[in-house]
Amino acid sequence: MAGRRDLQAALTSDDQGLAFVFGNKKSSSEQIEAVVAQVPQQTVSITLIHTSFSFAPNRQPYRHFYDQAQITAWAKGEIAKNGIRSALWVRPMPSQPDEFELIAGLRRLKAAKILGLAEVPVRVFELDDAAAYQAMRAENRDREEPTPLEDLDGTLNLLAIRLDTSVPEVISLLYRMDNEARGKVANQIVLGSPKAVIVEEVFADSGISWQSFLSSRLRLLKLPAEILDAIRESKLQYTKALEVAKVKDPEARQQLLDDAILEDTSISDIKVRVKQENRSASEKTTLRSQFDEVYKRVKKSKALEDPKNIKTLQKIMAQLEQLAGQ
């Protein structure tokens, strides 16, 4: 059982310890809690806790979206009545050891600030960047299933840390591994390499293969850039953003995205707008196709040579020129 292991060994950045406590999907919530419970809980001033997330490659929290209305209701209801019952996870600030950097518990921290609490309960961990990120990822995944994009970004960030490289380089490595596995290249250079071994280890702890991750998750990166930005910047919920992404016309999609963020549009209303926009785009496409077809037929016919048609064609041309000038 996790509780019987030495805490420092379990929380250091060695691969075995991290996989055992935070990285291994086989570890139960009870096992993780048993290890964490060995770290004394203390109370610190809320002003000493920083949300810089310097240990994360993207300098962002694990969760993409925090519903302010829900947090406010939760704070004024449950938290106001019962207090914060689960301590926040923090580590000493690398540059300010007397202050703390949040690892996990951003929702609780936001609730405390809403209530104007002066102090919050914390557990202080002496973790390096790699261990801190794995701890943040594990704690958040244990509390609530991540969205597919949160899972994608979290896994890519973890791989970037373990491989000591950038997220784009991680993506490139996964595609090169896939090409070799599928026999698309003559020589196998990447598979079996030290980097590929680390990739295999990370996914073994996650409970899925890297091939499944590549096919089911990496495709999300093909979403429009403005959609990905809105999700990652906590401007719009994942499910709402996916609906907005279904709008085919780029300008109409951007307008709907802006409206959804500004007006906090419900997902049902977004779906209605998406259907309207795509129907309108389809009608425009059909009209454009009809115009092109008629234009080709007129050019090939003898209608332009018949004097009887000149006045009619001149009127049509005048109307088209007027429309083109609008």
Solvent accessible surface area in square Angstrom, and as a share of the most:
residue,aa,sasa,rsa
1,M,139,0.62
2,A,3,0.02
3,G,31,0.30
4,R,211,0.77
5,R,72,0.26
6,D,92,0.48
7,L,23,0.12
8,Q,108,0.48
9,A,48,0.37
10,A,0,0.00
11,L,8,0.04
12,T,61,0.35
13,S,47,0.31
14,D,67,0.35
15,D,81,0.42
16,Q,133,0.59
17,G,1,0.01
18,L,3,0.02
19,A,23,0.18
20,F,59,0.25
21,V,1,0.01
22,F,12,0.05
23,G,7,0.07
24,N,42,0.21
25,K,128,0.54
26,K,168,0.71
27,S,22,0.14
28,S,48,0.31
29,S,41,0.26
30,E,114,0.51
31,Q,41,0.18
32,I,18,0.09
33,E,103,0.46
34,A,35,0.28
35,V,1,0.01
36,V,8,0.05
37,A,63,0.49
38,Q,77,0.34
39,V,12,0.07
40,P,102,0.64
41,Q,95,0.42
42,Q,83,0.37
43,T,80,0.46
44,V,13,0.07
45,S,37,0.24
46,I,21,0.10
47,T,106,0.61
48,L,58,0.29
49,I,11,0.06
50,H,56,0.25
51,T,60,0.35
52,S,50,0.32
53,F,9,0.04
54,S,39,0.25
55,F,5,0.02
56,A,1,0.00
57,P,54,0.34
58,N,64,0.33
59,R,133,0.49
60,Q,86,0.38
61,P,28,0.18
62,Y,11,0.04
63,R,30,0.11
64,H,17,0.08
65,F,61,0.26
66,Y,39,0.15
67,D,37,0.19
68,Q,102,0.45
69,A,77,0.60
70,Q,109,0.48
71,I,2,0.01
72,T,38,0.22
73,A,70,0.54
74,W,53,0.19
75,A,0,0.00
76,K,134,0.57
77,G,37,0.36
78,E,71,0.32
79,I,9,0.05
80,A,62,0.48
81,K,171,0.73
82,N,71,0.36
83,G,29,0.28
84,I,22,0.11
85,R,175,0.64
86,S,45,0.29
87,A,6,0.04
88,L,0,0.00
89,W,19,0.07
90,V,0,0.00
91,R,9,0.03
92,P,28,0.18
93,M,23,0.10
94,P,95,0.60
95,S,90,0.58
96,Q,78,0.35
97,P,95,0.60
98,D,122,0.63
99,E,39,0.18
100,F,25,0.10
101,E,0,0.00
102,L,0,0.00
103,I,1,0.00
104,A,3,0.03
105,G,8,0.08
106,L,24,0.12
107,R,100,0.37
108,R,15,0.05
109,L,2,0.01
110,K,61,0.26
111,A,0,0.00
112,A,0,0.00
113,K,116,0.49
114,I,56,0.28
115,L,55,0.27
116,G,62,0.59
117,L,66,0.33
118,A,76,0.59
119,E,100,0.45
120,V,1,0.00
121,P,22,0.14
122,V,0,0.00
123,R,48,0.17
124,V,30,0.17
125,F,3,0.01
126,E,132,0.59
127,L,14,0.07
128,D,66,0.34
129,D,70,0.36
130,A,23,0.18
131,A,0,0.00
132,A,0,0.00
133,Y,3,0.01
134,Q,7,0.03
135,A,0,0.00
136,M,3,0.01
137,R,12,0.04
138,A,10,0.08
139,E,13,0.06
140,N,20,0.10
141,R,59,0.22
142,D,67,0.35
143,R,129,0.47
144,E,113,0.51
145,E,143,0.64
146,P,15,0.10
147,T,42,0.24
148,P,45,0.28
149,L,0,0.00
150,E,8,0.03
151,D,16,0.08
152,L,0,0.00
153,D,15,0.08
154,G,1,0.01
155,T,3,0.02
156,L,3,0.02
157,N,7,0.04
158,L,5,0.02
159,L,0,0.00
160,A,3,0.02
161,I,35,0.18
162,R,47,0.17
163,L,15,0.08
164,D,132,0.69
165,T,48,0.28
166,S,54,0.35
167,V,40,0.23
168,P,96,0.60
169,E,93,0.42
170,V,0,0.00
171,I,34,0.17
172,S,48,0.31
173,L,7,0.03
174,L,0,0.00
175,Y,90,0.34
176,R,107,0.39
177,M,0,0.00
178,D,15,0.08
179,N,52,0.27
180,E,12,0.05
181,A,53,0.41
182,R,156,0.57
183,G,59,0.56
184,K,139,0.59
185,V,69,0.40
186,A,106,0.83
187,N,107,0.55
188,Q,121,0.54
189,I,137,0.70
190,V,13,0.07
191,L,46,0.23
192,G,68,0.65
193,S,26,0.17
194,P,110,0.69
195,K,107,0.45
196,A,2,0.02
197,V,72,0.42
198,I,44,0.22
199,V,0,0.00
200,E,86,0.39
201,E,75,0.33
202,V,3,0.02
203,F,4,0.02
204,A,67,0.52
205,D,30,0.15
206,S,11,0.07
207,G,54,0.51
208,I,69,0.35
209,S,51,0.33
210,W,6,0.02
211,Q,83,0.37
212,S,53,0.34
213,F,1,0.00
214,L,20,0.10
215,S,67,0.44
216,S,44,0.29
217,R,63,0.23
218,L,2,0.01
219,R,146,0.53
220,L,14,0.07
221,L,52,0.26
222,K,166,0.71
223,L,37,0.18
224,P,35,0.22
225,A,72,0.56
226,E,46,0.21
227,I,0,0.00
228,L,14,0.07
229,D,71,0.37
230,A,4,0.03
231,I,1,0.00
232,R,80,0.29
233,E,99,0.44
234,S,45,0.29
235,K,105,0.45
236,L,6,0.03
237,Q,55,0.24
238,Y,24,0.09
239,T,77,0.45
240,K,22,0.09
241,A,0,0.00
242,L,52,0.26
243,E,23,0.10
244,V,0,0.00
245,A,19,0.15
246,K,113,0.48
247,V,2,0.01
248,K,152,0.64
249,D,59,0.30
250,P,85,0.53
251,E,147,0.66
252,A,19,0.15
253,R,31,0.11
254,Q,71,0.32
255,Q,98,0.44
256,L,0,0.00
257,L,5,0.03
258,D,66,0.34
259,D,26,0.13
260,A,0,0.00
261,I,59,0.30
262,L,151,0.75
263,E,115,0.52
264,D,108,0.56
265,T,22,0.13
266,S,49,0.32
267,I,65,0.33
268,S,66,0.42
269,D,77,0.40
270,I,0,0.00
271,K,90,0.38
272,V,81,0.47
273,R,67,0.24
274,V,10,0.06
275,K,136,0.58
276,Q,90,0.40
277,E,47,0.21
278,N,33,0.17
279,R,134,0.49
280,S,42,0.27
281,A,23,0.18
282,S,62,0.40
283,E,106,0.47
284,K,125,0.53
285,T,78,0.46
286,T,69,0.40
287,L,122,0.61
288,R,147,0.54
289,S,63,0.41
290,Q,100,0.44
291,F,105,0.44
292,D,66,0.34
293,E,88,0.40
294,V,78,0.45
295,Y,122,0.47
296,K,114,0.49
297,R,154,0.56
298,V,47,0.27
299,K,124,0.52
300,K,176,0.74
301,S,51,0.33
302,K,161,0.68
303,A,33,0.26
304,L,101,0.50
305,E,134,0.60
306,D,52,0.27
307,P,101,0.64
308,K,178,0.75
309,N,49,0.25
310,I,80,0.41
311,K,156,0.66
312,T,77,0.45
313,L,41,0.20
314,Q,112,0.50
315,K,140,0.59
316,I,77,0.39
317,M,107,0.48
318,A,58,0.45
319,Q,113,0.50
320,L,64,0.32
321,E,116,0.52
322,Q,128,0.57
323,L,110,0.55
324,A,89,0.69
325,G,69,0.66
326,Q,166,0.74
